[in-house]
Amino acid sequence: MKLDHEFYQLPLTFDIEQLQTEIAQFDETDWVAHHESFKGNSAIALISVDGTFNNEFKGPMKPTPALDKCQYIQQVIASFGEVIGRSRLMRLAPGCEVPLHSDINYHWHKRVRIHIPITTNEDVIFHCADKQVHMAQGDCWIFDSWKYHKVVNDSNEMRVHLVIDTIGSSRFWRMIREQSLVLGEGTHLPRKHLMFDTCAQPTIRTEHVNFPIIMHPSEVSALTQTLTEQIVSYQGNNADNSKAFIQLLEDFSLDWQELWSLFGEDRAGWSHYHQLRQRTLSSAAPFEQLVMVDSLTSAMKILVHLIMGPCMSTELAQQQATKNSAPPTNQAANALNVATEQLPAGLTRNSPCPCGSGKKYKQCHGQLV
């Protein structure tokens, strides 16, 4: 999520000894390596899609068996009083780092990640844009994940953070505005400490709805406007290229609105939405390296991960139908197949991607559903 500042320290502290006791119960086989094979990065899922270890963002979030073993961590997560998304224990080995990246997909457009360090030391540094901080054990932080950031563990110890994703209610954001401390803007922070309660039975509310089956046109419009503003604000863009790309965004938003007025979320419209999506991607692909939102990030990349992928999540409808023991009709199944496979003329899933990346379409800008 974009924030006004890179780092905020929240007015909360936690029982570090109890947190360390609870993570000590896990052995090496419980820690799963990062899905992109980042050296020294591993995690244990605590809240995830369907309560299993996965890297999914779409679908109902549930506690995992690992969280069931952690009485105090449950209390910590519940103490925020927020609806909670993906949450994990994240580990970074000595001498390793979380590589430089920015989180520009749909999930992170709306959500912030709360960090609570459990084991760390002063040689573990979190970088975000031109700011950096050591997050001390038992403290609580959020940061602007839309900016480029990385974490470096220059120590000889394992670093472990509890990370909690949330959209945040008005209560949460009032706390950020009125009680939290912006990095570099003061040192005095009255804080509330959460004691371990051996008798507590906390209630954790988790996300049930996080991606649309078919995105409402008002959200498509808002997201395309957000991308337009980023394109306009980057002074390195050629004016004609920017104008052409922005026109593509506007046309897509208007045509999506037209389809919505005909179909809404009805399966009969899925293939039409998908065709519009793919036509727009093909038209936008020549601008891959020509229109940027900053010196490192193309507008095309944000278009794919913020808008084009998330605007259709028809697989969620299939999952819901399966859970309700209502197998799709032949017509519905055909609609799903068309929605996920119909491509622009002359382009197959195994064709080279028109963006020029050298990858197959299905592994690049066709990797949407």
C-alpha positions in Angstrom: 0.0 0.0 0.0 1.1 3.5 -0.7 1.7 5.5 2.4 2.6 9.2 3.1 5.9 8.1 4.7 8.2 5.0 4.3 8.0 3.7 7.8 5.6 4.0 10.8 6.3 2.6 14.2 3.0 1.5 15.9 2.3 2.3 19.6 2.4 -1.4 20.5 4.8 -3.9 22.1 4.7 -7.6 22.6 6.0 -10.3 24.9 9.2 -11.2 23.1 10.1 -14.2 25.3 6.7 -15.8 24.7 7.0 -15.2 21.0 10.4 -16.8 20.9 9.2 -19.7 22.9 6.4 -20.4 20.5 8.5 -20.2 17.3 11.1 -22.5 19.0 8.6 -25.4 18.8 9.0 -25.5 15.0 11.8 -27.6 13.5 13.6 -27.2 10.2 11.1 -29.3 8.3 8.3 -26.8 9.2 10.0 -23.9 7.4 9.3 -23.8 3.6 11.7 -22.2 1.2 10.7 -19.1 -0.7 8.7 -19.9 -3.8 11.1 -17.9 -6.0 14.1 -19.6 -4.3 15.5 -16.5 -2.7 18.5 -17.6 -0.8 18.0 -17.9 2.9 14.3 -16.9 2.8 11.7 -19.3 4.3 8.4 -19.1 6.0 5.6 -20.8 8.0 2.1 -20.0 7.0 -0.2 -19.0 9.9 -3.2 -17.7 7.9 -3.5 -18.6 4.3 -6.0 -19.5 1.6 -8.0 -22.5 2.9 -5.5 -22.8 5.8 -2.8 -24.7 3.9 0.7 -23.6 3.0 0.5 -21.9 -0.3 1.4 -18.6 -2.0 -2.1 -17.7 -3.1 -3.8 -14.4 -2.6 -7.3 -15.3 -3.9 -9.8 -17.1 -1.7 -11.0 -17.4 1.9 -8.3 -17.1 4.5 -8.2 -19.5 7.3 -5.8 -20.3 10.3 -3.3 -23.1 9.6 -2.4 -26.0 11.9 0.8 -24.0 12.7 -1.2 -21.1 14.2 -3.2 -23.5 16.3 0.0 -24.4 18.1 0.8 -20.7 19.0 -1.5 -19.4 21.8 0.2 -16.1 22.2 0.6 -15.4 18.4 -3.1 -15.9 18.1 -3.6 -13.3 20.8 -1.2 -10.9 19.0 -3.0 -11.2 15.7 -6.5 -10.9 17.4 -5.3 -7.9 19.4 -5.5 -5.6 16.3 -9.2 -6.2 16.0 -8.9 -6.2 12.2 -9.9 -8.5 9.4 -6.7 -10.4 8.7 -5.3 -11.7 5.4 -2.2 -13.7 4.7 0.0 -14.0 7.8 3.3 -15.8 8.3 6.4 -16.3 10.2 9.1 -15.1 7.9 12.8 -16.1 8.3 15.9 -14.6 6.9 19.2 -16.5 7.3 22.5 -14.9 8.3 24.3 -13.2 5.4 21.2 -13.2 3.2 18.7 -10.6 2.1 15.2 -10.1 0.8 16.0 -8.8 -2.7 15.1 -5.3 -3.8 11.5 -5.2 -5.1 8.2 -3.3 -5.0 4.8 -4.8 -4.4 2.6 -3.4 -7.1 -0.1 -6.1 -7.5 -3.8 -5.9 -6.6 -3.4 -7.5 -3.1 -0.9 -4.8 -2.0 -2.8 -1.9 -3.5 -5.2 -2.2 -0.6 -3.3 -3.9 2.1 -0.5 -3.1 4.5 1.9 -5.6 6.1 2.4 -5.4 9.9 5.9 -6.5 11.0 6.6 -7.7 14.5 10.3 -8.8 14.9 10.8 -11.9 17.1 14.5 -12.6 16.7 16.8 -10.0 15.2 19.7 -7.7 16.0 21.1 -4.4 15.0 22.8 -5.7 11.9 19.4 -6.5 10.3 18.4 -3.5 8.3 15.1 -2.8 6.5 15.5 -0.4 3.5 12.5 1.4 1.8 13.3 4.0 -0.8 16.0 6.2 0.7 15.1 5.4 4.3 16.4 2.5 6.5 15.6 1.2 9.9 16.4 -1.6 12.3 13.2 -3.0 13.6 13.8 -4.1 17.2 12.5 -7.2 18.9 8.9 -6.9 20.1 8.2 -3.6 18.3 5.6 -3.1 15.6 6.0 -1.5 12.2 4.3 -0.9 8.8 6.0 0.4 5.7 5.2 1.6 2.1 5.4 -1.6 0.1 4.7 0.2 -3.1 8.2 1.8 -3.0 11.2 -0.3 -3.7 12.4 -2.1 -0.5 14.7 -4.8 0.7 16.0 -6.4 3.9 19.6 -7.2 4.6 20.7 -9.6 7.4 24.4 -8.8 7.9 24.5 -10.7 11.2 25.4 -14.3 12.1 21.9 -14.9 13.5 18.6 -16.0 12.0 16.0 -13.2 11.7 12.3 -14.1 12.3 9.4 -11.7 11.9 5.7 -12.2 12.4 4.0 -10.5 9.5 0.3 -9.8 9.3 -1.6 -8.5 6.2 -4.7 -6.3 6.6 -6.7 -3.7 4.8 -7.3 -1.9 8.1 -10.5 -0.4 9.4 -11.0 3.3 10.3 -9.8 2.3 13.8 -6.5 1.0 12.5 -5.8 4.0 10.3 -6.7 6.4 13.1 -4.1 4.8 15.2 -1.6 5.3 12.4 -2.5 8.9 12.0 -2.8 9.9 15.6 -0.6 7.6 17.7 2.1 6.1 15.5 5.6 7.5 15.0 6.9 8.4 11.5 10.6 7.4 11.2 12.8 10.4 11.7 10.1 12.6 13.1 10.5 12.0 16.9 11.5 9.4 19.4 8.7 9.6 22.1 6.1 7.0 21.6 3.7 6.0 24.4 3.1 2.3 23.8 0.6 -0.3 24.9 2.0 -3.7 25.8 0.2 -7.0 25.2 0.8 -9.4 28.0 0.5 -13.2 27.5 -2.8 -14.4 28.9 -2.9 -18.2 29.5 -6.7 -18.2 29.7 -7.5 -16.1 26.6 -9.5 -17.5 23.7 -9.0 -14.9 21.0 -11.2 -14.6 18.0 -9.4 -13.9 14.7 -11.5 -12.5 11.8 -10.1 -13.5 8.4 -10.8 -12.4 4.9 -13.6 -14.3 3.1 -13.7 -12.1 0.0 -10.5 -10.5 -1.4 -10.7 -10.7 -5.2 -13.7 -10.1 -7.5 -14.9 -12.8 -9.8 -15.5 -9.9 -12.3 -14.3 -6.5 -11.2 -17.0 -3.8 -10.9 -16.4 -1.1 -13.5 -16.2 1.6 -10.7 -13.1 -0.2 -9.4 -11.7 -0.7 -12.9 -12.1 3.1 -13.4 -10.4 3.9 -10.1 -7.4 1.7 -10.8 -6.9 2.9 -14.4 -7.0 6.5 -13.0 -4.4 5.6 -10.4 -2.1 4.2 -13.2 -2.8 7.2 -15.3 -1.7 9.6 -12.5 1.5 7.6 -12.1 2.3 7.8 -15.8 1.6 11.5 -15.9 3.8 12.2 -12.8 6.9 10.4 -14.3 8.8 13.1 -16.2 10.9 10.6 -18.1 8.0 9.6 -20.4 7.6 10.7 -24.0 4.4 12.7 -24.1 3.0 11.0 -27.2 3.6 7.5 -25.9 2.0 8.4 -22.6 -1.0 9.8 -24.3 -1.5 6.7 -26.4 -1.1 4.4 -23.4 -3.5 6.5 -21.3 -6.0 6.3 -24.1 -5.8 2.5 -24.0 -6.6 2.6 -20.3 -9.6 4.9 -20.8 -10.9 2.8 -23.7 -10.5 -0.4 -21.6 -12.4 1.1 -18.7 -15.3 2.4 -20.9 -15.6 -0.9 -22.8 -15.5 -2.9 -19.5 -18.4 -0.7 -18.3 -20.3 -1.5 -21.4 -19.9 -5.2 -20.9 -20.9 -4.9 -17.3 -24.1 -3.2 -18.3 -24.9 -6.3 -20.4 -23.6 -9.1 -18.3 -22.6 -8.1 -14.8 -20.8 -11.2 -13.3 -22.9 -13.7 -15.4 -20.9 -16.5 -16.9 -22.3 -15.6 -20.3 -20.1 -12.5 -20.3 -16.9 -14.1 -19.2 -15.5 -14.8 -22.7 -16.3 -11.2 -23.7 -14.5 -9.7 -20.7 -11.5 -12.0 -21.5 -11.4 -11.0 -25.1 -11.4 -7.3 -24.2 -8.7 -7.9 -21.7 -6.5 -9.7 -24.2 -7.1 -7.1 -26.9 -6.0 -4.4 -24.5 -2.9 -6.3 -23.5 -1.9 -6.9 -27.1 -2.3 -3.1 -27.9 -0.4 -2.1 -24.8 2.5 -4.6 -25.3 4.5 -2.3 -27.7 4.8 0.3 -24.9 6.5 -2.2 -22.5 9.7 -0.2 -22.3 8.4 3.1 -23.5 5.9 4.1 -20.8 7.1 4.0 -17.2 5.8 5.0 -13.7 9.3 5.4 -12.3 12.8 4.6 -13.5 12.5 0.9 -12.8 8.9 0.0 -13.3 6.9 0.0 -16.6 3.3 1.0 -16.8 2.7 -2.3 -18.6 3.9 -4.3 -15.5 1.4 -2.4 -13.3 -1.3 -2.8 -15.8 -0.9 -6.6 -15.8 -0.6 -7.1 -12.0 -2.9 -4.4 -10.7 -5.7 -4.4 -13.2 -5.7 -7.1 -16.0 -5.0 -10.1 -13.8 -7.3 -9.2 -10.9 -10.2 -7.9 -13.0 -11.2 -11.5 -13.7 -10.9 -14.3 -11.1 -13.4 -16.7 -12.5 -11.7 -19.7 -10.9 -13.2 -18.4 -7.6 -16.6 -19.1 -9.0 -15.6 -22.7 -9.8 -14.2 -23.1 -6.3 -17.4 -21.8 -4.7 -19.5 -24.1 -6.9 -17.3 -27.1 -5.9 -17.6 -26.3 -2.2 -21.4 -26.0 -2.6 -21.5 -29.4 -4.3 -23.0 -27.9 -7.4 -21.1 -29.1 -10.4 -21.2 -26.6 -13.3 -23.4 -27.2 -16.2 -21.8 -27.9 -19.6 -22.6 -24.4 -20.6 -21.0 -22.9 -17.5 -17.9 -25.2 -17.9 -17.6 -24.1 -21.5 -17.8 -20.4 -20.5 -15.0 -20.9 -18.0 -12.8 -22.6 -20.6 -13.4 -19.8 -23.1 -12.8 -17.2 -20.5 -9.4 -18.6 -19.6 -8.2 -19.7 -23.0 -9.6 -17.5 -25.7 -6.7 -15.3 -27.1 -6.3 -12.6 -29.7 -6.2 -13.8 -33.3 -3.0 -15.6 -34.2 -1.8 -15.8 -30.6 -1.7 -19.1 -28.7 -0.7 -19.9 -25.1 2.7 -21.1 -26.4 3.4 -18.2 -28.7 6.1 -15.7 -27.9 4.6 -13.0 -25.8 4.0 -9.8 -27.9 5.7 -7.7 -25.2 9.1 -8.9 -26.6 10.3 -10.5 -23.3 11.3 -13.7 -25.1 9.0 -15.8 -22.8 6.0 -17.8 -23.9 2.7 -15.9 -23.7 1.4 -18.2 -21.0 4.5 -17.5 -18.8 4.4 -13.7 -19.3 1.5 -11.4 -19.9 -0.9 -14.3 -20.5 -0.3 -15.6 -17.0 -3.5 -14.0 -15.7 -6.1 -16.6 -14.5 
